[in-house]
Each structure stands twice: as structure tokens, then as C-alpha cells.
Amino acid sequence: MRVFNFSPGPSALPLPVLEKAAIEMTDTNGTGQSVMEMSHRSKDFKPIIEKTESLLRELMGIPANYKVLFLQGGASLQFSMVPLNLAAGDAPGKGKKAAYIDTGIWSDKAIKEGAKYAAVEVRASSKDKAYSYIPAAPQPQADDAYYHITLNNTIVGTKWDKIPDTGSVPLVSDISSCILSEPIDVSRFGILYAGAQKNLGPAGTTVVIIREDLIRKTPDWVPVMLRYDTHAAEGSMYNTPPCYGIYMIGLVLEWIKNSGGAEAIAGINRDKAGMFYNYLETSKMFYSPVEKQYRSLMNIPFITKEQDEAKKTELESRFVKEAAAAGLVNLAGHRLVGGMRASIYNAMPVDGVKALISFMEKFES
Ligand SMILES: *Cc1c(COP(=O)(O)O)cnc(C)c1O
């Protein structure tokens, strides 16, 4: 029996995608081979990567002057690649100025890594209130090499309610946990990047969407694998790309297209999140710690109103355990913030959210 999986990542995949992958596991497109066994340079694999890219372009409305790259190393490697490619100087530590907004644990990691290669300035932070809101975004400075935000904050459950206008300074965003959850105006950004394992497919592939003028020659000391120009020049095939992940992303994108595209998926996501937040508003036991205006559609942390710390810990661990026994798994909050969290990515059906709410009502009573 399949469970309802609320994992923040790697997370649930749509059942029709898994079933199609299972059917094609040993023989894909009549080639007599698994995708895992194909040469990445073969005529068999070419249509697979091309289909994935063209579906992504279609579903996200990616303009023609942007390149799509399929890389490895996760979103975390982009914390290094962005500064290395947009701001690196003659040597590490001698980079150009870059603006960052600190909205959570992932932003903070991007900031710490960025500071090795760029002169990072944190222009705003919501750390003062445990990252429960999105701070006002100050104007960029004319000599900023780029301006970095985390659009959806997976751990604390916030999202930017509007995209800041950074003028001619390239806006760079980590969209790991919200890619294709809602339509996005790609033209407002210089670079968008996402690890696939939240909303796109299995772990191991990172999608980078980059405006062509930002693919520049970087200083010679920057490693060949960490340069966007290397991967862009070779169509993500400088070395062996994550072939199976690219294939799986293609199946997920096909499923999104069959579900009506980004707008239709967004409608379902708003319904799911709306239902859950409404329940939390009326609950006597649980609440959302996030300011209303900035609540994520994808990741919903919640905590009990119990004041006594020991009782609270006991209650919350009992909740997570009993939920799992009822087929609602991976509801523990992030180890750094505690409490509970329901990640309800695209693949979480409406019935999963309904089942969680009715379990919580029963637990309360
Ligand atoms: C999960 C996550 C990451 C880390 O992704 P990896 O692919 O594991 O490196 C970074 N940023 C955000 C917003 C995430 O949700």
C-alpha cells in the first residue's frame, strides 16, 4: 500500500510517473535498453533530453534567450557556482560585490558559500523573528554583480509574495522547493536554479535556467566543471549528465502538462494549502508560526500550542508516530526548527491533505 508522503525532499512522485517508469524500466521507447544503460551521446538518449528541455521551456514559458542546463551537485553546488560565475575575481576571496537576502537556513548556506568568492553583503534578514516572514527587499546597488533570494523557504515555510525589482542587476533565485508550483515570470530573473528532488523528479539532477548574457568567461582558476560556459557550450554534455534523472523529470513534466500545466497545478496547490491553513486557523491544538502574507504553498510547518516544553516534545513526537502508523509519513519538522511540517508538493494529491486534516482533527479530540 502506498502511503501519503509529506517528506520535504526527496519527496513523493506522481504515481502515474512511477508506473510509466516501471513499464519502461527494461525497454525504453523500443530500444531494448533501460535509460540507465544508454550512452548519453546516443540517438536513443537525444530525444529524451530534448523532450525534457522542451517541456520545461513550454511549461515555465522560458524565453529563447535563456539556456536550460541539467547539472549535478544539487542546489547546494549552485551556492558556489553562482558567485564563481558572476562575481569571481583574480583569486578566491577577491570577488565583486553581491547582494543577498537572508530568509532562512538555505539562504544562510548560500550566503556563507558565496562569501568565499564574492564580496557578499546581506541587505535584509528575517532572522530576528525566526524567519517567520519575508523582509522588505532594499533596492540593489548599481555595482552589485547579482542579487540573490530564496523564493520558497522549505524549512521555515515562507515564500516571497512578490518578486523584487532589481533593475539591471541580475536577480538570482533558488527555486528548489517551488519550481512549477505556480507560474513564474522567468524574464524577471538572471538565473533560476533548483535541485530536482522536491518538485521535479529524483535527487541527482539540478536544473539551471540562465540568461545567455550571464554565461561569461570566468577567471582561469575556476574549475572547468563549475563554469556555466562549459556546460552551456556542450548542451549539458561536457561529461556524463544525470541521464536517468533527466528522463524522470521528463515524465514528471509530461504529467504536469497532462494535468493542465502550471496554472492548473497552481490552482490545485492553492486549494490544498488553503484547506490546510484554514484548518490550522480553527484548530485548538495546532498553529502556523508563519505570517499570513508569506505562507508557502509547498511547505507548511505547524506546532502545538502546548506551553510546557517537555509536554510539547512528547506530544509532537506522539503525533508524528501515530500519523505514520495511519499512513501519513514524514511529518517531523526540520531538525533545526522542530515541530511538524507537511510538505505538499505538486505530487501530493488533494486526498492526502484531506486525510491529514481528518487525522489531526481526531488527534485533537
Ligand atoms: C533542498 C533545498 C536545497 C538543497 O538542495 P540539494 O539539492 O540537496 O543541494 C537548497 N535550497 C532549497 C530552497 C532547498 O529546498
The ligand as an ORCA input file, in Angstrom:
! r2SCAN-3c Opt
* xyz 0 1
  C      16.525     21.182     -0.524
  C      16.978     22.578     -0.764
  C      18.318     22.875     -1.015
  C      19.403     21.822     -1.005
  O      19.311     21.081     -2.140
  P      20.416     19.962     -2.532
  O      19.926     19.577     -3.893
  O      20.313     18.894     -1.512
  O      21.724     20.607     -2.544
  C      18.653     24.181     -1.273
  N      17.732     25.149     -1.288
  C      16.428     24.903     -1.048
  C      15.443     26.021     -1.072
  C      16.008     23.605     -0.775
  O      14.713     23.348     -0.537
*
